[in-house]
Each structure stands twice: as structure tokens, then as C-alpha cells.
Amino acid sequence: MEELTISNRMSGLNPSAIREILKVTTNSNVISFAAGNPAEETFPVSELKELAVELFQKHGFMALQYGLTEGYAPLIEQIRLRLREKYAIGRSMDKVMILSGGQQGLDLSAKCLLNEGDTVLCEAYSFIGALNTFRSYGARPVGIPMDEEGMDPDALELALRREKNVRLIYTIPTFQNPMGVTMSFARRKRIYELAVRYNVMILEDSPYFELRYSGSYVPAIKTLDETGHVIYVGSFSKVISPGLRVGFLCTRSDLVSKLVVAKQGADVQTPLLTQMLVSSYLERYDLDAHIEDCRALYKEKRDRMISRMEACFPDPATFTRPAGGLFLWCEIPENISGTAFCKAAGERGVVCVPGGTFHPSGDLKSPCFRLNYSMPSLKQIDQGIDILADCLSAILP
Amino acid sequence: MEELTISNRMSGLNPSAIREILKVTTNSNVISFAAGNPAEETFPVSELKELAVELFQKHGFMALQYGLTEGYAPLIEQIRLRLREKYAIGRSMDKVMILSGGQQGLDLSAKCLLNEGDTVLCEAYSFIGALNTFRSYGARPVGIPMDEEGMDPDALELALRREKNVRLIYTIPTFQNPMGVTMSFARRKRIYELAVRYNVMILEDSPYFELRYSGSYVPAIKTLDETGHVIYVGSFSKVISPGLRVGFLCTRSDLVSKLVVAKQGADVQTPLLTQMLVSSYLERYDLDAHIEDCRALYKEKRDRMISRMEACFPDPATFTRPAGGLFLWCEIPENISGTAFCKAAGERGVVCVPGGTFHPSGDLKSPCFRLNYSMPSLKQIDQGIDILADCLSAILP
């Protein structure tokens, strides 16, 4: 065969390290802290089964036919109301559209807003799926340092002045992936003001924000948006099911029109069956009560992981104490590469993701790694953290 | 609000005229020949309901969790075997991956193969969803004339020599959308040989090929592919359900690896629920018997539309007699624009799509239009064709 010539935008991109790691961790002896999966025990399987039966009985033909690209109208309205009434997200200038998972919101936004060579400012470290999507449109992600309040606004402003063709600020303000940090409300205000002043759009990615286990609620950046500078992306993946692939976004309606054109070319529409299942679930059941159950489960797991780490991790390792979400972040001394550490841990049967995977500039030596606590059992958390502590002690001076 | 700046690749793209037309035709008094929808009465609603119940009972947690980007392994294997054994598609160099509908195969292929400014050679006229996808990556579709055997290979070769940076030949060889033409096997061979000689990939889009109502089976271009020059895209949209959004492609495995990376960024994966439903359907039921039923239904509709057109369309209008698929194509005298004609017909309550919509160069005046016969009832076909004949008589000299 002739050698294959891949487009410039895609030729440098490789499979997500995480999804590749996940292929390995189907081995049941392995303790995986690598995934970003919600726990299966939270999935409302029997509720969805009943709803599916009813749906096929009452609206089977509609569920199997083509539908509108922007999404199933009743679901759009349910989401619009929920966002507006519960979270003060969305104004009259805004519209909601349905996505095939939150990831599609990042993809369509990048496609509609970024030219080749444009810069996207994002948290360092950030979600690999977003970074790769920006790269796949020829854009360049540039990392802004974070502290315990989130993205540093002074560094952000410097970058807004210094970097060329900045078109987008990408942020996961609440329970950030991978670092578990939540941006303070004061920071959200400053970052929104900077976006307005420099006329740059903010892509606010918010898949985890309803999974809070402690601390108090911080309103979304989108709640501040009077000027049409924020695209808010949400998802049912972490609170109902990721396998259904139903997400949504809310932003100014002229941008939604363009995103709908992009979605026509991407996948025509999200399956009506999965949209209608989510819509029936929202109508019939109390999502907030279900989220309370998820929170209780994940809080126990988070607390268990943190207390075990506090008890047995050697001193030079530091880690975040996230108030919610699925991840925490561990930093180790500068001279130890996260990749080397994760390799050593993997050989002892514990899988975690090297921090460098999430670095906007792709620095694989970063001395840090990400741990997920939603998937493993309490027992696995105990065993896995003990092994990681052993590995750290062995590797540390 | 500040004016929105859309990326160069998307700024010129507007909503698909067809999907916009479809929004209008939800009015039940309108007779629509505009859609590309399969007939609802072909959807196996009760079978899928039973399968969904079983699926939630036995594999509910798996169906709702994340899965591999390349697709649900048993479904990949079912498709691989069906393509190989029934249609001689796929060699050892090839792999199958699952798509969120066939459209996603066009999108991912364009993303991985086309640079901005590249040329895609395609049939004139061609599928608007494909043309817009190529445009959305900054590529330029160039139309190759067709005759009753499909794309003209001499014109294709001229274009391969003349046009700059030709990276892709896009074709719907069987029951082409919009023209209803099927490419002869001799043509398929010549076009494949040209692709090899000029080292250009062929994107073979084949959503309709199992819906044959007359004439004899013509093997796919992919059956000839010994050199890894063909991407074969298929779908269950026209033979099971479009709303499920389950498609697939088959091509050389190194390209599949890259397409999987692109899919990670696009939507992570196709919903496991819909993939597993299709997989169970293929396992439990006889898809070929179901396709026979679809064929019988559509054959009757096609025959009805053609005989009615033969009986009452005025002479200067000519039209194709497709051997399968969902569409036929009508040409009217040069001095009448298809857009003006469709507007006049729309005012009489019959909707069809102006030919110009499908022109690679976007010439909206083209004297032609597309008719769909899978959606309307026999009665609607009779009434609608009579009205179109009236409109034609009124507009013709």
C-alpha cells in the first residue's frame, strides 16, 4: 500500500492516552484510578428500561425517524427551564441545543470559532479531549497557570495581550478536570470581564458542577453573561449516563444557528431515542433527588481516598482536596516525572494518568498525576492508595 | 452584543436547504417529496422494543457506561462478517469502525484527509450533506458530469490532471442521491484504476445500495480495492432506522486509527444503547428478510411515481428511472430555474428540492429538482405528481 497522507490538522494527533489506558484496565486484577467514568451503580437502569418500553409503545415511530438537528424540542425546553430557573443560566439572547455528549459542544464551538493558527487560552492543566479538539482544527492551546482559586486572571490578561489571535478562553470552572479545583466567584467575574474587554469568547465546560460534596455553590460564568461572550456546555453523562451521549449547550442564538449547521455536517442529529429517554426521565423522575444519591456515594469515595492519602502518602507529595467532581490531582517533587511514576505504579497493578497528558504544551515529564475516585470501590481505593504510597516511598529520596 | 466572528471555514455555510424545508413540511396538508426519510412503516418498532427490554435487563449497566471509540466490538464483528461474506467488501488490511450515522464517516474522512484549499471531485449533482462537510474543512468540491452510467471517467481523469491538490473522489455509486443513477461496474473499475494511478482516495458512500427494486446487483467499488484507496461508508439508517444514528465504515486500518482519534474529539463514541440495539437486531432477526419487505414497499411507490409521471408530465420534462434507493431526478427546460419551479409547486402544497441545492458550485438556477418517493403514501404520490404536472404545464411554453 502507498503511504497514507493525513491532513495537517490531524497528522500530529494521537489516540487519547487515557482511552488507550482504559483498554488495558479491563483486566479485573488492575485497580484503575485512570478513568473518568461515573460509577455504574448510579445508573437508573430500571427507570430507563420502563421509560424505553413506554417510549417504544407510544412514540416508537417518531423515536426511530429523523428529527431536527437542534434537538428534540421538549428536551430543549426542559433544559432551558432547568438552566434558567435552577441555575440562572441563559437570557433572552440565548438558545439551547442538544449535543451528542458535551464533547460535541467543544468540537462544534472550535469548528465555528477557530481558524488555523488561532490561540485558545486554557487552564494548565486541562481536559485532554478539549486540547486535542482545538489542535484538530489547527489551533494552539496555551496554558494559563492555576492556583487554588482556579485560572490566574493576571496571567490570563498577560496572555490576552501577548498571544496572537486569541479567539477562545476554555475553562472548566467547577471541579476542574484534571486538577479538581473550583474557580472562585470573584475569579469568574474577572475572567468574564477580561473576555468582554478583549472580545474573546469563553467556552465554559461544566460536566461535573452538580456533583458537589462540600463547600458552597458557585454560580456559572454564564450567569454573568449579558454580552453574549459565553458558551455554556453541559451534559447528562455524569448524572444520568455517559453511554447515552446526551449533552447540551446554551449560548447566543446567532452562534447556535451556526453550530447547528456544523452539527448537520457532523452527525445530522443526536439519536431521538436517547434524547427522548432523557426527556422522559426528567419528566417522570426527580433528577435532583437522583443527584443527591450520586453525591452521597461519591462523597464517601472522595473522603476515603483523601483520608487514606493523608494517612500514608509520604510528605513531599501534595494533592488537591476537591469539593466535588470525579478527580483529584497529586504533585510530586520536580525531579520525578509523572509518566515514570505512573509506569512504576502500573507495574504494581494500579493505573493512574500522568499529569503531562493534560498539559497544553504536551510536557510529558510534569511531576504530577490524576486520580479518579468515582469508579473504584472503597476497598480498591484503600488497596490502590497503599500501593501508590509504596511506589512513592520507593521513588522518593 | 458585539458582532460574532465565525471561522473562515464555517462563515459561508448555511443551514441545509432540505432540513430547513423539512421544518415547514410538518404541516400535514403539505405533500412532501422533499425528505430523504425512509418510510416509518418499515421501522421494526416492536422488535426493537423487545430487544431494548432484554438489553436493559441483561446489559443495562454496560449499555449506559462509556465504551470504546471504535465501537461495540460484537457489532463491529457482525458488520465485518456481513460485508465480507455477503458483499465481498473488506480485506485483511481493512478494519470496520462504528459511526454516529453515515454522515459522520464523511465528516471524519474529510477532517483526516483534507487540508484547506484541497479539491474533492464529486458527482454533479451530489449529496448536499457531503458537499457542506467538505466545505466546512475549507476544501472545494468540484463537480464531474454524470450520464446514465454514473460519473464520467474521462471528465474525472481530466479533472484529476487539471485541478490542484485533489485529495478525494466522493461518490454515491448506487442509487445516487440526488439523481437516482447507478454507476455501472465497468465505470467503477475505471474510477478505481484512476484513483490508484493518481493516488487519490475514493470515499464510497453507500447508504441505499441494499434497496434495489429492479435490475441486477453491482458490486461496490470497495470490492476492487487491493491497494487501500477506498473508504466504504454504510449505514443502518435506510434499512433499520435513521433515528438510531448507527453507521459504519470499512477502510485500511492505519486510516481507521486516525479516524478513531478524530471521533474521540467529535463525540467520544456512538451511544452504546443504539449500537447494542442494532447488534441484537442483527443477531435475533433476519435483516435480509426485513430488507425484502422494505423493497416491496418502496418498489410499489417508485413504480407509482414513475407511471404517474409518464402519464401526466408534459414532454420537455425528463426524469430518471432509478433501480433502487429513495429518489428520482427531473430535468426541465434550461430556461426554467428549479428554484422558481419548486417555489411555484410549494405554493400549490407540494414540496420538492431544487436541483441547484445539490450542485457542487452552488448554482441555484439549475433546471432540475429531486423527488423522494419513500415517504409519501400512494395517494399523496398521485395527488402530488398531478399538481407538479399542472405547475409544469403552466410554466412551460
Interface residues (C-beta under 8 A of the other chain):
Chain A: M1 E2 L4 T5 I6 S7 N8 R9 M10 L13 N14 P15 S16 R19 L22 K23 A35 N37 E40 F43 V45 S46 L48 K49 A52 V53 F56 Q57 G60 F61 M62 A63 L64 Q65 Y66 G67 L68 T69 M93 S100 G101 Q103 Q104 L106 D107 K111 C112 L113 L114 N115 E116 G129 N132 T133 S136 Y137 R167 N199 T227 G228 H229 S241 P242 G243 L244 R245 R252 D254 L255 S257 K258 V260 V261 A262 Q264 G265 A266 D267 V268 Q269 T270 P271 L272 L273 T274
Chain B: M1 E2 L4 T5 I6 S7 N8 R9 M10 L13 N14 P15 S16 R19 L22 K23 A35 N37 E40 F43 V45 S46 L48 K49 A52 V53 F56 Q57 G60 F61 M62 A63 L64 Q65 Y66 G67 L68 T69 M93 S100 G101 Q103 Q104 L106 D107 K111 C112 L113 L114 N115 E116 G129 N132 T133 S136 Y137 R167 N199 T227 G228 H229 S241 P242 G243 L244 R245 R252 D254 L255 S257 K258 V260 V261 A262 Q264 G265 A266 D267 V268 Q269 T270 P271 L272 L273 T274
